Every structure is written in structure tokens, then in C-alpha cells.
Amino acid sequence: MVDSHTKTFFGQNTGIIVSSFSRTDPFTFIHFFKRKPDGTWEKPSSKEGKSIKFSLEEIVMILRVLNRQTPSWDSQHNYKDTTTSISFNWEDEETEALWINIGKYSKRLNLAQIEIFRLLLSHILQEKVIHSTHPKKIEGKSKSKKNLSLETIETIEFKNPLSEVINVNVNESINSKIIDDGTSNINGSIVGETGKAFLIKFENNEEWIPKSTIKNHTIIQNANSQNFLIDNWILKKLNLIS
């Protein structure tokens, strides 16, 4: 099984490249490029054209159109300070031609291209749902030390054994601030979720953190970096602090 996929769909004046660089990445790139007035093509390698990083949720919505479950999908893609209009829609009721519009770029796919595009995205999504949601091992840790598994997190009774304020030394690789109530403020981003835990990506590793040990009043459930107020006892159990 290969780890990456790349497929180009050319037209007379516009082309797209679908790229998945790793099955562990929870996103897929679609790059759009045009033929220039002089007959040459915009070069993605020269940062020409337009690249959009589609999340797994966005891929699901695209596949709903490709699978003819809905006639169209429109969205506003936000990246940093740039908002891009996106739409996938069938040309007519025969659903034999698909229009993809990304900002100023428009690409029409014929029936054969649509089917290849559909099969490719379906395969990529299936791979990523399996591999991008699997907890990663922490680099540099001894093989004899095992991470707290998701199964353990789902079944353990989470009672804080530390009723008193404790003094801890923070692992230097984790951006953390000790709070005098038995918690630590750690920066990270949510990359996975179950009913009882978040998979949080810290600076150098990812860990499943029980929701009951996160004391934030508000949790932003996307890939953006944010601060988590987490009980020290679970951080010690996961060797995130000592």
C-alpha cells in the first residue's frame, strides 16, 4: 500500500492536481492552475496557481456530490486572512459533467474524469480515516514505555488522585504553564475525538486526553492551536510532565 497519491486532470485551459502526501495527514490538497496567454502553464513548483487544503469533513461533502447524493456543494474556505469561494456542482440533470469552481479557477470534468476523481477521493478518505486517527508513538521514548491507550481511556474511572497542590517539572518540549490548582496550561490542537477523549497534538507528540481532565470552559474543536487547562495527574501518567 502506497503512502501518497497524485493525479492530474488536464483541460484545454485549466488543470487540477489532487495530492495526498501521507495517509496519516487528515487533509488532501487540490491545486488549480491555468494556461497562460503565452501558451505555457502555471507551475505549482513556482507557487503559481491556487492550492486548497481540504479537510476530511470537506472531502466527505465533495464525495456527496460525486456520489450524486446532492446536486452541489458550496463553501467558503478560510486560510489565514484569505477567504476562497468553493463550489462543486453538476452541469445538468444528466450528471455527466461536473464543474469545480475555486476562486477565479473553473474546471469541467467529463464522465470518465469524474469517476476517477470519485474513486481516488473515496480511497484517500478511507485510508485517512484509518491512519490519520491512529495515535502516534512519542519519539525519543523508550520502547518499554507504552502510551496510555484509547481503550484504557475509555474504561478507566477518572478520579483525580491529587487533591493537594503539587510541584512538577515540565518537560521542556511541551509549552506548558503550571497553575496552582493541580492543573497545567498546555498549548495544542485537537486532531481526533471519541465520546470520552480528545486526541491532542502537542509540540512533538500526540496523546489521548480524557475530556473529564480538561478544565477549559470552551473547547474549539478544530485543528487550530489553543490552550488546554489539564489535570496534572493525567499529564504525569502520560509522561508529559514529571
Secondary structure, DSSP 8 states (H G I E B T S, - for coil): --S-EEEEEE-SSEEEEEEES-TTSSEEEEEEEEB-TTS-B--GGGT-SEEEEEEHHHHHHHHHHHTTSSSEEEEEEEETTEEEEEEEEESSTT---EEEEETTEEEEE-HHHHHHHHHHHHHHHHHHHHHTTS----TTS-TTS----HHHHHHS----S--S-----B-TTS-EEEETTTEEEEEEEEEEE-SSEEEEE-SS-EEEEEGGGB--S----SSS-EEEEEEHHHHHHTTSB-
